[in-house]
Amino acid sequence: MSKNIHEYYVYILTNKKNGTLYIGMSNDLQRRVLEHKQKSIDGFTKKYGLDKLVYYEVFQFVEDAILREKRLKKWKRQWKIELIEKDNRQWHDLAEEWDQ
């Protein structure tokens, strides 16, 4: 994959189906999810064990990703659940099969 085009990701993590949700943004989704899984960064995700990637979107421009992250954080919980379940009904960890 060519890295000439920048990619930015907005993602949702959880600890279990219908569990606590965390919305974040990164320019390297695999690295960032691995950091969450390894609990290497103190904070909300470490405290609540949020390490399952259940949803993500890809953006070419960082401004678009930041705007989407801010908007999603303001959404009602039910809207977030519906967004996840549209493509991931079982809340499968989308990072589970990545080479870690």
C-alpha positions as CSV (number, residue, x, y, z in Angstrom):
1,M,0.0,0.0,0.0
2,S,1.4,3.4,-1.0
3,K,1.7,5.9,1.8
4,N,1.7,8.9,-0.6
5,I,-1.9,9.6,0.4
6,H,-2.4,10.3,4.1
7,E,-4.9,8.2,6.0
8,Y,-6.6,9.2,9.2
9,Y,-8.9,7.0,11.2
10,V,-11.8,7.6,13.5
11,Y,-12.5,4.5,15.6
12,I,-14.6,3.1,18.3
13,L,-13.3,0.7,21.0
14,T,-15.2,-1.2,23.7
15,N,-14.6,-3.9,26.3
16,K,-17.6,-6.1,25.4
17,K,-20.8,-6.0,23.4
18,N,-22.9,-3.1,24.6
19,G,-20.1,-2.1,26.9
20,T,-18.3,1.2,27.5
21,L,-17.5,3.0,24.3
22,Y,-14.5,5.1,23.4
23,I,-14.1,7.2,20.2
24,G,-10.6,8.2,19.0
25,M,-8.7,9.4,16.0
26,S,-5.3,8.3,14.7
27,N,-3.1,8.4,11.6
28,D,-1.9,4.8,12.3
29,L,-4.8,2.7,13.4
30,Q,-2.9,-0.6,13.8
31,R,-0.3,1.1,16.1
32,R,-2.9,2.9,18.1
33,V,-5.1,-0.2,18.6
34,L,-2.0,-2.2,19.7
35,E,-1.2,0.5,22.2
36,H,-4.7,0.2,23.6
37,K,-4.4,-3.6,23.7
38,Q,-1.1,-3.5,25.5
39,K,-2.5,-0.9,27.9
40,S,0.6,1.2,27.4
41,I,-1.1,4.5,27.7
42,D,-2.7,5.6,31.0
43,G,-6.2,7.0,30.7
44,F,-9.8,6.2,30.1
45,T,-9.2,3.1,27.8
46,K,-6.7,1.5,30.2
47,K,-9.0,2.2,33.2
48,Y,-12.0,0.5,31.6
49,G,-10.2,-2.2,29.6
50,L,-11.3,-0.8,26.2
51,D,-9.3,-2.8,23.7
52,K,-11.7,-4.2,21.1
53,L,-11.9,-2.3,17.8
54,V,-15.6,-2.5,16.8
55,Y,-15.8,0.3,14.2
56,Y,-13.6,2.6,12.2
57,E,-13.7,5.0,9.3
58,V,-10.9,6.2,7.0
59,F,-10.3,9.8,5.9
60,Q,-7.8,11.4,3.6
61,F,-7.8,14.7,5.3
62,V,-7.0,15.2,9.0
63,E,-9.6,18.0,9.3
64,D,-12.4,15.7,8.2
65,A,-11.3,13.0,10.7
66,I,-11.2,15.5,13.6
67,L,-14.6,16.9,12.7
68,R,-16.1,13.4,12.5
69,E,-14.6,12.4,15.8
70,K,-16.0,15.5,17.5
71,R,-19.4,14.9,16.0
72,L,-19.5,11.2,17.0
73,K,-18.6,12.1,20.6
74,K,-21.7,14.2,20.8
75,W,-24.0,11.5,19.4
76,K,-26.5,9.7,21.7
77,R,-25.3,6.3,22.8
78,Q,-28.0,4.5,20.9
79,W,-26.9,6.1,17.6
80,K,-23.3,4.9,18.2
81,I,-24.6,1.4,18.9
82,E,-26.6,1.5,15.6
83,L,-23.5,2.7,13.7
84,I,-21.4,-0.2,15.1
85,E,-24.1,-2.8,14.4
86,K,-24.8,-1.7,10.9
87,D,-21.6,-3.5,9.8
88,N,-20.6,-5.4,12.9
89,R,-23.7,-6.9,14.5
90,Q,-21.8,-9.2,16.8
91,W,-19.3,-6.6,17.9
92,H,-16.4,-8.7,16.6
93,D,-12.9,-7.3,17.3
94,L,-11.9,-6.0,13.9
95,A,-8.2,-6.0,14.9
96,E,-8.2,-9.6,16.1
97,E,-6.7,-11.0,12.9
98,W,-4.1,-8.3,12.4
99,D,-0.5,-9.2,12.6
100,Q,0.5,-7.9,16.0
